[in-house]
Amino acid sequence: MSASAAPRGFAGRFYTDHRTRSVYAEGAGPYRIVPAAVALPDDLDDVVALVRTAVDRGWVLIPRGAGSGIPGNNVGAGVVVDVRRLRRPLTVSKSDRYATVGAAVTWRQLDDAAATVGLRLPPDPSSSAFCTTGGMIATNAAGSRSVRHGPIRAWVRAIELVTGQGVPIRIGATDPSVPEFLTTVDSEIRAAAELVRARFPRTRKNTAGYALDAYLQSGCATDLVVGSEGTLGIITEIELHLARRPAAVAGLLVALPDVSTLTDAVHTLLPLRPAALELLDRSFLRIAEYTSDLPIQDWAGVLMIDFEGTRDEVDHAVHLAREDVRPFAAHVRTALDPGEHADLWQLRHAASPVLARLPDTRRSLQIIEDGCVPVARLSEYLTGVHQVADDIGVEIVAFGHAGDGHLHVNALIDTTDPSCTDKLESLLEQTTALVIECGGTPSGEHGDGRLRAQAVERLYGTDLLALFGRLKSAFDPAGVLNPGVIVTQQGGSPLEGLKVGPRAALIPRDVAAGLRQIERTGGWGHSPLELLHDPKPR
């Protein structure tokens, strides 16, 4: 695909030189795909011009926020549309408890503004310091507090986006009428209601495919756009419901003597309505750098639990949790005051420095990083993932949101191993089969991307995949928006285009080093253009 010139009247920045394209070749996930061009629109009119030009010239567009998405939904061979200049508005209504934000406003920026009037946006991904609200909508982002507050879907009030026809629309719960261009596919979705109920996994979280189940319940088109990963439209502005900030937070750590006690412990804690219920697996504890008197390397895993509310409410909840979970625990430690709580939660991030220091010949790749199963089968799934990895000969580090039955897994690989890609493909194939066998979804909160698009048909079947395709065509008739993500006709390996190994795309050495440093430090809050001395827009 050739994209040699910006659209007529485009006021933003448009780059076609190799160095600038190279800094957008990677996101936080495992891919390196050099785009044909990079566009940074200034406003809604620029986005409209980009989409209409894409239709006219046969371009494809890859919307991108901070670049912190993992499964390859923010990289591609077309024109990367970096929306980070859409930073306005940022307004908060205290009385009505909602915010209106541009797609590039980060969770942290919104939270800081909301905090001044005692409010917050409860879903908080681990990337909250830099992830954009537009990206959160695109992936139905969740995070550690989703066990109580759910993913961001429930907090969306309205979305402004530009469809694949270059038409700006605003959809929202305040006006749940079906847009005219969706009337035909709306009827088809309603006719398929029984099939949707039969095939959609009964998990607490799921971002695989399009959320037809949520749409059938609400009748609101926002539920089709949330989690659509830039395949139905480019999000430019969002209205989000907010909640009051809690007066107090307290927590506890529960050490597990054996993985077999995991599910029972989680089921015991869920009725107490924790705000967070996190798992750190033995593979995580083994490499964690954590100064404490706790013998963390002797345990099969650790649960970290938070409660929110008034001071009396959280103290009482911690007391109940401590007593109720003792039969399943090797050790319980409470954290009632802010200092104790902060010290305890340092463990949650204690493996990151170790993973960041890995040499270039040993990398941490997120290949099977988003599986979510019914909570009743979490122990079975975790045990199975370890067995698959051991059989293949791949070291893993596992952690996740135990209260949602949701597991993140990093594969630690030797990039000099000639069989490295074959091992990763086997790991992906067998783990996908395992998560579906457990009644789960391969995509819990990060979306399908390019990594898991081929698993969508496997999860839902050919009829629902075809319905997904017709839904996409209703929004994007020319197929210009993020092709190959969610709905794909592409064969071959989903691991084509990895950022490591002998077949990785060639980019300037200093750019590759800069992207590696961003990966090591979690520097996605910075524009990739900062890696260049003087990028020349064209």
Secondary structure, DSSP 8 states (H G I E B T S, - for coil): ----S--TT--SEEE-SHHHHHHTS--SSSB----SEEEE--SHHHHHHHHHHHHHHT--EEEESSS--SSSSS--SSEEEE-TT----EEEETTTTEEEEETT-BHHHHHHHHHTTTEE-----TTTTT-BHHHHHHHT---TTHHHH--GGGGEEEEEEEETTS-EEEEETTB----GGGHHHHHHHHHTHHHHHHHS---S---SS--HHHHHHH--THHHHTT-TTSSEEEEEEEEE-EE--SEEEEEEEEESSGGGHHHHHHHHGGG--SEEEEEEHHHHHH----SSS-GGGSSEEEEEEEEESHHHHHHHHHHHHHHHGGG-SEEEEE-SHHHHHHHHGGGGTTHHHHHT--TTEEEE-SS--EE--GGGHHHHHHHHHHHHHHHT-EEEEEEEGGGTEEEEEEEEETT-TTHHHHHHHHHHHHHHHHHHTT-BS-SSS--TTTSTTHHHHHH-HHHHHHHHHHHHHH-TT--BSTTSSS----S-TTTTBSSSTTS----HHHHHHHHHHHHHT-TTS-GGGGSSS----
